Amino acid sequence: MTTSPDDPHRADIPLIQADDIGVDASWGHIYGPASVTVRRGGVTVIRGAGGRGRTALLLTLAGRMKPTTGSVTAFGRTDDPKHLFANATIANIDEVDGIGQTIRVHDVVTEQLRWRAPWYRWVPQSTQEDLERICRPVFGDFTVPSLQTMVEELPELTGALLRISLANIDRPPLLVVGGVDELASVAAAHNLLERLVVLGRDQTVITADVNAVASDTGVHRVVDVENLTDQEFAVLEQEALSR
């Protein structure tokens, strides 16, 4: 079978091409201009300063935020965030999928199953089998939490993997995950990245890290992105640190 030069499914055509994108809010600049190329499959790591700018960029690449400037071509369409939204899911970003701490895993899973079901279908309380089905592809050999565990009691890696599992139930082509460097433990961050590499065998995965990623992690591509923090804000921070 032959493909046309404009076929968005061709392996040599980027899944996402973002050119000089930026986001401004009513109260000021958030990030940009920034350019990012995401190839199909595997894990792409956005390397850049953490904070509101990087989070906003991840939201933009998942179709959850429309850039104020620049252009985004994704899944064969240009400047169509709704189409990008329909082909992507996002996880481990508090602004999107933050979970209340005083709640059981059982309640979170039940809520997600009911939210995804047709309005006319009754969904019973979640079972351990439901949890296993949802979590095992993401957790791999790591222990899946019990339904009765409180979310606030979960180790940080377990909590992050649970959030990814719940967001990734439908397994869309694109999975965007909050920065692996937001985990306090270096070992936990490394284990999380390893699991994302596994998911990248069947999906395209985007995450972020302020540091360099070791060459033996299996990550396909690291993209350096500047202008993720308002320059004026960054200068103020540097001045404060120098005092």
C-alpha positions as CSV (number, residue, x, y, z in Angstrom):
1,M,0.0,0.0,0.0
2,T,1.3,3.5,-0.9
3,T,0.7,6.7,1.0
4,S,0.4,10.2,-0.4
5,P,2.9,12.9,0.6
6,D,0.2,14.6,2.7
7,D,-0.9,11.4,4.6
8,P,-0.8,12.3,8.3
9,H,-0.2,8.7,9.2
10,R,3.1,8.5,7.4
11,A,5.9,7.6,9.8
12,D,8.1,10.5,8.6
13,I,5.4,13.2,9.3
14,P,5.4,14.5,12.9
15,L,2.4,13.7,15.0
16,I,2.5,17.2,16.4
17,Q,4.3,20.2,14.9
18,A,4.0,23.3,17.1
19,D,5.6,26.5,15.7
20,D,6.3,29.6,17.7
21,I,3.4,29.0,20.0
22,G,2.7,31.0,23.2
23,V,0.0,31.6,25.7
24,D,-1.0,34.9,27.2
25,A,-3.5,35.4,30.0
26,S,-5.4,38.5,30.9
27,W,-2.9,39.1,33.7
28,G,0.2,38.5,31.7
29,H,2.5,36.2,29.7
30,I,2.6,32.5,30.5
31,Y,5.0,31.0,28.0
32,G,6.4,31.2,24.5
33,P,7.3,31.6,21.8
34,A,8.2,27.9,21.7
35,S,8.5,25.3,18.9
36,V,8.1,21.6,19.6
37,T,8.1,18.6,17.2
38,V,6.6,15.3,18.5
39,R,7.3,12.2,16.4
40,R,4.8,9.3,16.3
41,G,5.3,6.6,19.0
42,G,7.7,6.4,21.9
43,V,8.3,9.0,24.6
44,T,9.2,12.6,23.9
45,V,10.5,14.5,26.9
46,I,10.1,18.3,27.0
47,R,13.3,19.5,28.8
48,G,12.7,22.9,30.4
49,A,12.0,24.8,33.6
50,G,9.1,23.6,35.6
51,G,6.2,25.8,36.6
52,R,3.1,27.3,35.1
53,G,4.7,27.8,31.7
54,R,5.7,24.2,31.2
55,T,2.3,23.0,32.5
56,A,0.5,25.3,30.0
57,L,2.7,23.9,27.2
58,L,1.7,20.3,28.1
59,L,-1.9,21.4,28.2
60,T,-1.5,22.9,24.7
61,L,0.1,19.8,23.3
62,A,-2.9,17.8,24.6
63,G,-5.5,20.1,23.1
64,R,-6.6,21.4,26.5
65,M,-5.4,24.9,26.0
66,K,-5.5,27.0,22.8
67,P,-2.3,29.0,22.1
68,T,-2.6,32.7,21.8
69,T,0.1,32.9,19.1
70,G,1.7,30.5,16.7
71,S,0.4,27.4,15.0
72,V,-0.1,23.7,16.0
73,T,-0.5,20.9,13.4
74,A,-1.6,17.6,15.0
75,F,-3.1,14.5,13.7
76,G,-3.2,16.0,10.2
77,R,-5.1,19.1,11.1
78,T,-3.8,22.6,11.7
79,D,-5.0,24.8,14.6
80,D,-7.8,22.4,15.5
81,P,-7.5,21.9,19.3
82,K,-10.8,20.0,19.4
83,H,-9.5,17.3,17.1
84,L,-6.3,17.1,19.1
85,F,-8.3,17.0,22.3
86,A,-10.3,14.0,21.0
87,N,-7.1,12.0,20.3
88,A,-5.3,12.7,23.5
89,T,-5.5,12.3,27.2
90,I,-3.6,14.0,30.0
91,A,-2.6,12.8,33.4
92,N,-0.7,13.7,36.6
93,I,-1.4,17.4,36.3
94,D,-3.2,18.8,39.3
95,E,-5.1,21.4,37.3
96,V,-6.7,18.6,35.3
97,D,-6.8,15.3,37.3
98,G,-6.0,16.2,40.8
99,I,-7.6,13.7,43.2
100,G,-9.0,14.7,46.6
101,Q,-6.8,13.2,49.3
102,T,-9.5,12.2,51.7
103,I,-11.1,9.7,49.3
104,R,-10.6,6.0,48.7
105,V,-9.2,4.4,45.6
106,H,-12.5,2.6,45.3
107,D,-14.4,5.8,45.0
108,V,-12.1,7.3,42.4
109,V,-12.3,4.2,40.2
110,T,-16.1,4.0,40.5
111,E,-16.4,7.7,39.6
112,Q,-14.3,7.2,36.5
113,L,-16.2,4.2,35.3
114,R,-19.5,5.9,35.7
115,W,-18.3,9.1,34.0
116,R,-17.3,7.1,30.9
117,A,-20.5,5.0,30.7
118,P,-23.5,6.0,28.6
119,W,-26.0,8.0,30.7
120,Y,-28.6,5.1,30.5
121,R,-26.3,2.4,31.8
122,W,-26.1,1.7,35.6
123,V,-22.5,1.2,36.7
124,P,-22.1,-0.7,40.0
125,Q,-19.4,-0.1,42.6
126,S,-16.0,-0.9,41.2
127,T,-14.3,-4.2,42.0
128,Q,-10.7,-5.3,42.4
129,E,-11.1,-6.9,38.9
130,D,-12.0,-3.4,37.6
131,L,-8.9,-1.9,39.3
132,E,-6.7,-4.6,37.9
133,R,-8.0,-4.2,34.4
134,I,-7.5,-0.4,34.5
135,C,-4.2,-0.3,36.3
136,R,-2.2,-3.3,35.2
137,P,-1.2,-2.0,31.7
138,V,0.3,1.1,33.4
139,F,1.6,-0.5,36.6
140,G,3.3,-3.5,35.0
141,D,5.1,-5.4,37.8
142,F,4.4,-2.7,40.4
143,T,1.8,-3.4,43.1
144,V,-1.7,-2.1,42.3
145,P,-3.3,-0.4,45.4
146,S,-6.2,-2.0,47.1
147,L,-9.6,-0.4,46.7
148,Q,-9.9,0.5,50.3
149,T,-6.7,2.5,50.5
150,M,-7.0,6.3,51.0
151,V,-5.4,8.3,48.2
152,E,-3.4,10.3,50.7
153,E,-1.7,7.1,51.9
154,L,-0.4,6.1,48.5
155,P,3.3,6.3,47.8
156,E,4.1,9.0,45.3
157,L,4.9,6.6,42.5
158,T,1.8,4.6,43.1
159,G,-0.3,7.7,43.1
160,A,1.1,8.9,39.8
161,L,0.6,5.5,38.2
162,L,-3.0,5.5,39.4
163,R,-3.7,8.9,37.9
164,I,-2.2,7.8,34.6
165,S,-4.2,4.6,34.7
166,L,-7.5,6.4,35.2
167,A,-6.8,9.0,32.5
168,N,-5.7,6.3,30.1
169,I,-8.6,3.9,30.3
170,D,-9.6,4.5,26.7
171,R,-6.0,4.5,25.5
172,P,-6.1,7.2,22.9
173,P,-3.2,7.7,20.5
174,L,-1.6,10.5,22.5
175,L,-0.8,10.4,26.3
176,V,0.5,13.6,27.9
177,V,1.9,13.2,31.5
178,G,3.0,15.8,33.9
179,G,6.7,16.2,34.5
180,V,8.5,13.1,35.9
181,D,10.7,15.5,37.9
182,E,7.7,16.5,40.0
183,L,8.2,13.3,42.0
184,A,10.4,13.9,45.0
185,S,12.2,10.6,44.8
186,V,14.8,10.2,42.0
187,A,14.1,6.4,42.0
188,A,10.4,7.0,41.7
189,A,10.9,9.4,38.8
190,H,13.1,6.8,37.1
191,N,10.5,4.1,37.6
192,L,7.8,6.3,36.3
193,L,9.8,7.1,33.1
194,E,10.4,3.4,32.6
195,R,6.6,2.7,32.7
196,L,6.0,5.6,30.2
197,V,8.6,4.0,27.9
198,V,6.5,0.8,28.0
199,L,3.3,2.7,27.2
200,G,5.2,4.3,24.3
201,R,5.2,1.0,22.5
202,D,1.5,1.5,21.7
203,Q,0.9,5.2,22.2
204,T,2.8,8.4,21.7
205,V,3.8,9.7,25.1
206,I,4.9,13.3,26.1
207,T,6.2,14.2,29.5
208,A,8.7,16.8,30.9
209,D,11.8,17.0,32.9
210,V,14.0,19.9,33.9
211,N,17.1,17.7,33.7
212,A,18.8,15.7,31.0
213,V,17.5,12.2,30.5
214,A,19.9,9.3,30.6
215,S,20.5,7.7,27.1
216,D,19.7,4.2,28.4
217,T,16.1,5.0,29.4
218,G,14.6,4.2,26.1
219,V,13.2,7.7,25.5
220,H,12.9,8.4,21.8
221,R,13.5,12.2,21.8
222,V,14.4,15.0,24.2
223,V,13.2,18.5,23.1
224,D,14.8,21.5,24.7
225,V,12.2,24.3,25.1
226,E,13.0,27.8,26.3
227,N,10.7,30.6,27.2
228,L,8.6,28.4,29.5
229,T,8.6,31.1,32.2
230,D,7.7,34.7,31.9
231,Q,11.1,36.4,31.4
232,E,10.3,39.3,33.7
233,F,9.3,36.8,36.5
234,A,12.6,34.8,35.9
235,V,14.7,38.0,36.3
236,L,13.0,38.8,39.6
237,E,13.7,35.3,40.9
238,Q,17.4,35.5,39.9
239,E,17.6,38.9,41.7
240,A,16.0,37.5,44.8
241,L,18.4,34.5,44.8
242,S,21.5,36.8,44.5
243,R,20.6,38.8,47.6
